[in-house]
Amino acid sequence: MTAVAPPVTGSVHSFDISTGVDGPGTRFVAFLAGCPLRCLYCHSPDTQYRRYGHPASVDQLVTDIRRYERFIKVAGGGVTLSGGEPLQQPAFTREVLRACKEMGLHTALDTSGFLGNRADDGLLDATDLVLLDIKSGDPGTYRKVTGTGRLAPTVAFAHRLAERGIPIWVRFVLVPGLTDAPANVDAVAAIAAGVPSVERIEVLPFHRLGAQKYAALGLPFPLADTPAPDQALLHRVRGQFRSHGLTVT
């Protein structure tokens, strides 16, 4: 008898329907549980460990997506896999994206790129857009932001995406006193400007909206006393990116 492969399963925290923040159009956004990084500004600490999610097969998540399929198509949207970090569950991520492509849905992967070497060709073949979170352009600041991460894997992943012609929207979280140094911003801009498939930069202002999640988990919020960036800082940072010839939103 031919052995039947077990179904691919993953850990899914939740899903939501969003417009204009997780890729083009109205999107089904699935948040997968588990992430190797511990970013100081993380607003979803409840997705950092796989145990915070619930087990789901590919078919189960795709069934949820199908409930919104017609609405998503009419709204010109698609499906985004976010997290946590979807590339911590590469087989599950690949099969969900493949199923979405078979439905004719636009697909997006929201990732730090730190685990980019886990994304095989099949996964990238099923990906229409990557939302790439470049947390810092300075390796030292990157380690400070993420706790354990390294910048080099993200840069390598970005260039691999460009070689395949996959569009990239770079995301950069602007945190006063942490990621806002002019040299750091210029370094992020230089990385992005050197990747031909980068279409735009999204400067995301730091906020403390996740503080209640830390409290619910009994964890201290590392940036509890950090203010949101003011308009002057946002203007300066967006201007720095534009000075490198980048489109900024």
Secondary structure, DSSP 8 states (H G I E B T S, - for coil): --------EEEEEEEEEEESSSSSSEEEEEEES--S---TT-S-GGGSSGGGSEEEEHHHHHHHHHTTHHHHHHTT-EEEEESS-GGGSHHHHHHHHHHHHHTT-EEEEEE-STTGGG--HHHHHT-SEEEEE---SSHHHHHHHHSS--SHHHHHHHHHHHHTT--EEEEEEE-TTTT--HHHHHHHHHHHHT-TTEEEEEEEE---TTHHHHHHHT---TTTT-----HHHHHHHHHHHHHTT--B-
